[in-house]
Amino acid sequence: MDSFEMNKILGAVLGTCLFLVALNIAAGAKFAPGKMAKPGYEIAVPEHPGEVPKSAPEPAVEPIGPLLAKADIARGEDAAKKCGACHTFTKGGAKLVGPNLWGLIGRPKASAPDYNYSAALKSKGGMWTVDDLNIFLANPKGMVPGTAMTFSGVPRASERADLIAYLNTQSDSPAPLPRASLAPGVLAAQ
């Protein structure tokens, strides 16, 4: 190989290196992050040791009563399919990841037999009411911090109303729905 061929090869390598350096400089200028006004990120630190930082208040859950008047049990049954991965709805149904939900409305919280509830739900106490279910289904971890239920909730209030109406039918004796939820024609007839 003569010196002319060697010069062409070295020139090509040098030209490629110079092109890559120029490309790197141009990309750095185009995509460089902006300067921060204050370096770092602000972290909420309690002023007193052991104090929990205050977060924004949870948005209020829409009252379920008026929506139950328009609730559709068939749509509720469809909505319950997303719950079917963890729960059963039949009388005497087996527990899955979660407890059986037969007869849920009106029964004590954390009371399904042979199911190990989280300590957070056991400490909640009381009966499952329509209003409690509405709040719980909207945000389970918001109502019962520390619950073992990983479901993030049902954000749409109308879907929750359909689901609650369906759950109410899954019982030997369905609970009467709140009077405020009855349609105006039904109220006048009583």
Buried (B, 14 or more C-beta within 10 A) or exposed (E): EEEEEEEEEEEEEEEEEEEEEEEEEEEEEEEEEEEEEEEEEEEEEEEEEEEEEEEEEEEEBBBBBEBBBEBBBEBBBBBBEEBEEBBBBEEEBEBEEBBBBBBBBBBEBBEBEEEEBBEBBEEBEEEBBBBBBBBBBBBBBBBBEEBBBEBEBBEEBBBBBBBBBBBBEBBEEBBEBBEEBBEEEEEEEE
